[in-house]
């Protein structure tokens, strides 16, 4: 480790496992909470304009925003896990090159994206389903995001870089700074400057610019192991190969998320507004458990990647085991509470007896789905941390593709119940696939080393306590 700063890597390398996990996970949870507040606030200010077409335009633009997120994750997740592995090997010079390539490639991708979208804006709006009054509002909203694409993509990719060296608090500060600026500028641009929906989009872009500025400052001035300097921008086939083989899985997952969301909503509509309303309420309630499980699944990735590359397999298995136990314990505790109080929870959002009745069934299905989704996300994160692009991509594809035939078959055989439980079944299937892939890597790769043979006891405990004994 002679080339790395020991102090900056304390949480990745030496901190007690439980302490390291919480250091990475808690800021992640706070960031997710802040994101929820931002989404509610954004909708609140636009709603004050009392213009239904504007609200519809924001909804229609969601797939566009998700695609920008997918591009940022392509670079951010891929480079972040690569940086953590390089730091585990003690290769700080390589980490600096990768982080610089991540930043400049993200910005360049944003510029290319802008150059492609500007002349194709009208066909793009038609693809999103915008028409009539919503067409112009959607155009105004998306145009700002197209122009700000370089900063939007760079924001999330840089956040992953900062988190990759264990600086989860610094990553949280960057995200919160952007969200706070967005919330403060929203009313200024929308009401005082009379910019309407364009003001909301502009406030969001300014928030991304502020976050990017913070991340650049941290990586260039505070980080001892990363860089965004142009002199370290030395792209190579090896760097891009390692970034994309993992980043593609995150890109695919975001892409499939748009498809599954649209299909789920369209099938729910077939069974009436009560089902749609119940689904909407259940999804909002389940976000609590979802964000907690995702915080563990995503937050632990740098710790896993570092230990794996450092060949510290004892610590590696302890991290995976402890993360799984914490994630499942907390998630299942919240799930149990929501299950017991499901009637009261649904009643808090609706007084319609039919909505409450169907909503209970949907809520139970969503709660079960959260448990499997958390494990699937953790398996995906482990594969990304190991640099196993094929396995992580398989997980992303399974979670997206399997849902489609299960949804169609469920609808045909079991009607509304088939639709309600389709996501739970597909996540359970993905979880089983993830377990099989993980055991394959463990046996074929890790199990062949002398160090792993010396850690047979922790591994046995891991199988018995987490995966279950035969």
N, C-alpha and C positions, 0 to 999 in steps of 0.2 A: 504493500500500500504506500510505497514511498512517494508516489507522484500525487497523492491526494491529501486534502486537508482533513485531518482526523476529527477536528472539532465539528466541522460542517456535516460530517457523515456519522455523528454519534448515534443518532436514532436508527440509522440503517445498519450499523455494524455492531455497536456495543451495548446499547440501552437494553434493559430487561424487556423481554418480548411483550408482556402485557402493556408496559409503559410505552413502548414503541408503537404498538398497534393503536392505542388510544390517542397518541400524539398525531398519528396520521388520519384517524377516523373522525375524531371530534370536529376538527375544522371542516372536514368534508360534510358532516351533518349540518353544521351551521351554514355552510354555503348553499346546501339544498334548501334549507329553511328560508334563506334570503331570496333564493330563486322563486319560491312559492309566493313570498310577499311581493316580489317584483311583478310576477304575472298577474296577481290580483290587483295591484296598484295600477298597472298599465291598462288593464281592462276597465278599471274604475274611472280613470280620467277620460278615456275615450267614450265611456258610457255617459258621462256628464254632458256630452255634446248632443245627446238624445237623437242620434242618427243611426238607425238600424243598419243602413247600407255600410256605414263605416265599421260597425262591429262585425258585419259579415266579411268585410274586406280583410280584417285581421285574421279571421278564421281561415279564409281562403289562402292567405299567405303562409300559413303554418307549414305546409310541405316544403315551401321554398326555404324557410328558416331552418327546417330540419336538415335539408340538403347542405346548407352552409355548415351546420354542425357536423355533418358527416365528413365533409372535406377537412374540417379542422381536426377531427379525431383521426383521420387518415394519417396526418402528420404527427399530431400530438401524442396519441397513444403509441404509435409505432416508434417514434423517437424517444418518448419518455421511458418506455421499458428498455430500449437499447441503451440509453444513458445509464440507467440503474445497473444493467449488466456490466457495462464498461467500468463503472465505478467499483463494482464488486471484484473486477479483475485488477483494480488499481490503475486503470488507464484513464487518467484525467485528461490527457491531451486528446485522446479519441473522443471523450465526452464533450470537450469544448467544440470539436469539429462538428459533431452530430447536432448539438444544440444550435450552433450557428446555421447549419444546413436547414434545420427545422424552421428557424425564424425566417430566413430569406426565401426559402421554398414556399412557405405559407403566404408570405406577402406576394410573391410572384404568381402563385396560383390564384390569389384574390384578384390581381390585375388581369390575368387571362380570363378569369370568370366574368369580370366586369366587361371586358372587351367583347366576349361572346354574347352576353345577355342584353347589352344595350341595343344592338340592332334587332334582336329577336324578342323584344319585350312584349309586343302584341301577341304573337303566337304563344308565348309563355303564359300570358294572362288567360288566354282561351283554354290552355291545357289545365290551368288551375280551376277552371269553371267560372271565371268572372264574366259577368254580362250585365247589361243595363246600368243602373246607378252604381253598382259595386265595381264595375269595370274601371272607372276613373279613380275611385278611391283606392282600389287595389294597386293600380298603376302608380299612384303617388306614393303609396306605402312601400312597394317593392323597389321602386326606382332609388330611393334613399339607401336601401339595404344593398342594392347592386353597387352603388358608388362606394359604400363603406365596406364592401366585401373583404378587401385586404386586411382591414383591422379586425373584422369579426372573426375571420379564420385564424389570424395570428393570435388573437386574445386567448382562445381556448387551447391552441397548440402550445403557446408559451406557458400557460398555467400548468399543463402536464409536465413541461420541462422543469419548472420550479419544484413541483411535487416529486419529481424523479430523484432528486437529491435529498429527500426527506424534509424539505422545507415546507411542510403543509400549512403552517401558519402564514408564511409569506404568500403562498398561493391563495389562501382564504382572503387575506388583506387585498390582494389585487382584484379578486372577484367582487368583494364587498364594495370596494371603491367605485367600480364601474356601476354596480347596481344603485348605490346611493346617488351618484351623479345623475343617473337615468331618472330616478324618482324625483329628484329636485328639479331637473330641467323639464320634465313632462308638463307640469302646469304652466311653466313660463312659456314654452314654445306653443303649446296648444291654445291657451287662453289669452295670455298677455300679448303674444306676437301674432295671434290669430292664424296659426299655421295648420290647425286641424290635425288630421291624421298624419300629415307629413311631419308635424312637430313631434309626435310620438316616436316615429321612426328615427328622426334626427336625434332625439334625446337618447335613444338606444345606441345609435352609432357613436355619439360622443362618449357614452359610458364605456363602450368597447375601446375607444381611443385612450381614455384614462387608464383602463386596466392594462393595455399594452404598454403604456408609458411606465407604469409601476413595474411590470415584469421585466422590461428592458433595463430599468435602473437596477433592479435586484440582480439580474443575471450578469450585468456588466460591472457593477460596483461592489456587490455584496458576496456573490458566489465565488468560491475559490476553485471550483471544478467545472464551471460551465462558462460559455461566452456567446455573445451575439455579434461580435466584431466581424466586419467584412473580411479581415485578414485570416480569420479562422474558417471562412466559408470555402471549404475545399471538398466539393461534392465528388463522390466516387460511386462506382457500381456497387461496391460493398456496402456503403452507407445507405444508399437508397434501397438496396435489396433487403437489408435488415429492418429498415423503417416500414417498407410496404408489406412485407410478409406478415407482419403483425397488425399494422394499421388497417389493412384491407378488411380484417375481421370486424373492427369497430365501424368502418365505413358501411359494410354490408348490414350490420345490426341496425344502424340508424335508418338505412334505406328500407329494410323490411318492416321496421317499426311504423313507418308511414303507411305501408300497404296493409298491415294487419289492423291498424287503427281504423282505416277507411272501411275495410271489409266488416269488421266487428260492428261499426256504427250502422252500416247499410243493412246488415242482417237484423239488427235490433229494431230498426224502423219497421220491418215487415210485421212485427208483432205489436205495434202500437206505441203510443206516447208513454204509456205506463212503463213499458220495458226500457225505453230510451231514458226516461227520467230516473228509474231505478238504477240503471247502469251508470248514469252520470254521477249520482250520489255515491254509489259504491266505489267508483274509481277515485273520487276525491277523498273519501274516508281511508281507503287502503293506501293512499300515498304516504301516510305516516309510517306504516310498516315497510313499504317499498323503499323509501329513502333511507331508512336505517339499514336495511340489508344491503342496499347499493353502496352505502358509505363504507361498510366493511369490505365488500367485494372489490371496490375500486381503491380504497385507501391502503389496503395491504399490498397492492401490486408492487410498488417500489421495494418494500421490505423483502418480498419473495424473490424478486429479480436479483437484488443485491446478494442475498444469501446463496442463491443458486449459482451465480457466477463466481462467488468467492469460495464455492465448494464447501460451504459450512452447512452440511446437510442436517446436522443435529438441530441447528437453529432454524433451518428451513422447515423441517417437519413440525417443529414447535410452533412456528408462526402460522402454518396452515391449520394445524390442529386447534390452536387457541382462537384464531380468527373464526373458524367454523363454529366452535362452541359458543363464543360470544354472540356471533351473528344469529345463530339459530335460537339460542336462549332468549335473547331480547326480542327477536321477531316473533317467536312462538308465544312469548308472554303477552305481547301486545295483541297478537291474533286471538289468543284465548279470551282476553278482556273484551275485545270487539265482538267476538262470537257470542259471549254470554249476554252482552248488552245490545245485540243486533236490532231488536225491536225498538229500543229507546233511541239508538243511533239513527235509524231510518226515520223514526217519528220526529226527530229534531229537525229534519230537512223537509218533511212533507206531512200533510194531514190527510192525504188521499189514502184510503185503506188498501186500494189495489196496488198503488205504488209501494207502500210499506210491505205488503205481502210478497210481491215479486222481488222487491229490493232485498229482502232478507236472503232469498235463495242466491241472488247475484252476489251479495256481499260474502256469503260463505264460500262460493266458488272463487271469488277474487282473493280471499284470505288464503285459501289453499294454494292458489296460483302464486302468491307472494313467496311462500315457503320454497316452492320448487324454483321459482325465478331467481331467488337469492342464491341458491346453490348453483344454478346454471351460470349465473354471473360470476360466482367465485371460481368455478372451474375454468370459465373463459379467461378470467384475470390471471389464473395460474398459468395457463397455456401461453398467454401473452407475455407474462413475466419470464417464462422459460425460453421465449423466442420461437415457440412452436407455431408457426404461421398456419400450417395445414389444420392442426387440431382446433385452433381458435377460430379459424374460418368455418370449419365444419360446425362448430357450436352455433355460430351466427346464422349460418344457412339453415340448420335444423330448426332453430327457434323461429325462423321466419317462414320457411317452406312448409314445415309439418303442420302449421296452423291452418293453412288454406284447405287441404283435403279433409282435415278433421272437422273444420267448420262446416264445409259443404255436406259431409257425411252425417255429422251431428244434426244439422238442420233437417236433412231428409228423414232420418230414422227417429229422432227424438224431439223434433220441432224446437220450441223455444228453449227447453232444457239442454238440448244438444248445442245450441248457440252459446248459452250461458257457460257451459262447462268446457267448451272447445279450447279456450286459452289454457285452462288448468291442465288438461290432458296433454297439450303440446309442450307445455313447460315441464311436465313430469317426464315426458319422453326425452326432452333435451337433457334433463338432469341425469337420466339413466345413461344416455350416450356420453355425457361428460364424465361420469364415474368410470365407465369402461375405458375411455381414452386416457384418463388420469392413471388408472391402474396399469395400463399398457406402457405409459412413459415410465412409471415408477419401477416396473419390473425389468423393462428392456434397457433403460438408460441408467437410472439412479441405482438400481439394485446390483449393478455389476461392479460398483466401486468398493474398494476396501473400506472407505469411510462410512458408506452406507451400511455395510455389513456390521460395522461397529455400533450402529445406531438401531439395531434390530428391535430392541425393547421399545423405544419411542414409536417406532413404526407399527409394531404390533398393537400398542395402546391406541394409536391413531385409528387403525382398522376396527378394533373392538369398540371403541367409544364413539367414533364419528360415523364410520362407514357401516358398522355392524359386523358381528362375527358370523362365520359360516354356520 
